[in-house]
Amino acid sequence: MNEEKEEIPVEEIKELLKAVSTEIPTLVKSVIGSVFSEEAGRNMGKAAGAFYKELVDSGIPQDVAVKMTEKYMSVFTNLSELLKGMGKGKGFMGKESEVEKEIERRIKEKLAEKHGREEETE
């Protein structure tokens, strides 16, 4: 049997991760800036008002419409918190997940193995 072992392009992965780690925070900060702008605030207020009005006009009791509107707005709040956490270089919901830690650990292991093999052949 002739099995060819595929080499992991460690340097390419390293460069890709480096690029992603610099580009993603910039993108997230840009999105956060647009979400938290004065105009975005006005638009969210208009959206909440329109949502509430539509509920009441449809026959939903006012107290229920208020609760539904609060939940509607909490979606934006939760999304903004997620984006803020990502903008600070943290993982999902502002916390580094176990999966992210494991990925980082394995990448470091592969890099160490690769560098160890290169030193042995030199």
Sequence and secondary structure as in RCSB ss.txt:
>XXXX:A:sequence
MNEEKEEIPVEEIKELLKAVSTEIPTLVKSVIGSVFSEEAGRNMGKAAGAFYKELVDSGIPQDVAVKMTEKYMSV
FTNLSELLKGMGKGKGFMGKESEVEKEIERRIKEKLAEKHGREEETE
>XXXX:A:secstr
         HHHHHHHHHHHHHHHHHHHHHHHHHHTSHHHHHHHHHHHHHHHHHHHHTT  HHHHHHHHHHHHHH
HHHHHHHHHHHHTT  GGGS  HHHHHHHHHHHHHHHHHHHHHHHH 
